[in-house]
Amino acid sequence: MLTALVVDADSDARRRMAGLLRLGGWRVLEASGAEAALRQAADSDPDLVVTDVSIPGESGTALLRRLRRNGSRARFVVVTAEPTDDVRAEAAAAGALACLAKPVEARILLDFLRSRTTGPAAQGPRGESRGEIRELDDFDEDYLDADLMDRLHEMYVDALPGRLSAIARSTTAGDTAGVFEAAHILAGTSGQLGHPDVASVCQAIAADARRGVLAHARVVELQELALAGA
């Protein structure tokens, strides 16, 4: 399994990106700043690093340069709320394959990565390789909207029982942090893939968990709603 390291000071943005990557078949590590990212990279040697431009400690592009000097062979992607020409040029100079605008759409991120990697996240329909390097503008819009979104939805459905079990298991165990993380991730992917009702209940569960409340009735409602609509 390919490993990605997501670096972002914004915990919500970081979890959203991590959730999208996990949906695409990646093992994901997270860091909130440069020093934590360097430690994670030294321990795990990730295949991909996705970093915001603005992170604690130093800029995301400076982090990428340090990682490369340390011998990292990862692919680099920069994300930013304001992808100006200057920021794109800085990202390219740091070795990034792309500078993407936040929030990054699921279909763009996963198809972009699939075109540049190997392994589960790189397989197209029927398992054919997508290893050639292509630019986002080269992708056919019908392919993005039909083929990729169908594939994303299949992965969503396949992963759904496990994600629901994680929420239920953490709720039973009284693990509010675990409930929050699992519900937050499922809310993000559900919203991205056209399941707003599921996303809404997940957001409510996550909000309760953040306050230390375990909403058992909402968890039951979520299981019924998600499985009925999958």
Secondary structure, DSSP 8 states (H G I E B T S, - for coil): --EEEEE-S-HHHHHHHHHHHHHTT-EEEEESSHHHHHHHHHHH--SEEEEESEETTEEHHHHHHHHHHTT---EEEEEES---HHHHHHHHHTTEEEEEESS--HHHHHHHHHTT--SGGGB-GGG-B--S---GGGS-HHIIIIIIHHHHHHHHHHHHHHHHHHHHHHHHHT-HHHHHHHHHHHHHHHHHTT-HHHHHHHHHHHHHHHTT---HHHHHHHHHHHHHH-
